[in-house]
Amino acid sequence: MESHESTEHLRREHLEILHLAERMQDALSLASKDEFAARQKGLWDLRALHHGLLGISQHCGSEDGVLESKYHRHLNGEKYDLINAQHQGISRNIKSFIRELPLLTADSVVDVVPRGFDLVDRIREHIEYEEEMLGYIENNVSWSRNKATVASR
């Protein structure tokens, strides 16, 4: 896969993840309300995100895959290690959150709201960092190609 195509695929994936984070924030906002009906709707909305949250967890576990290896090939150890650490933390938090969802009631959902908002923040920060690293990779790959083209003349 061409470098630009694979980074574009990751950017599309990032947009999907950010959209899901927005939906999760909306559901958590409802779940934090005083009104029972709002909390119940928030809980339903959170449960409806189960599949999407699993997708984010899969994203976090794919650093050895074809697309995520882009980070491994082009980033130094420190930058790659930060992405990997963020992936592990987000995945761990998602799995914990998902395990609790079936046990929650409209009255108890408020107990997980702070952790849910923290998870949304972590996801957004991670995507922001990955986007920054994709820009770094694209600039370096482009620079390397230009350098090689000039050297071959």
Secondary structure, 3 states (H helix, E strand, C coil): CCHHHHHHHHHHHHHHHHHHHHHHHHHHHHHCCCCHHHHHHHHHHHHHCHHHHHHHHHHHCCCCCCCCHHHHHHCCHHHHHHHHHHHHHHHHHHHHHHHHHHHCCCCCHHHCHHHHHHHHHHHHHHHHHHHHHHHHHHHHHHHHHHHHHHHHC
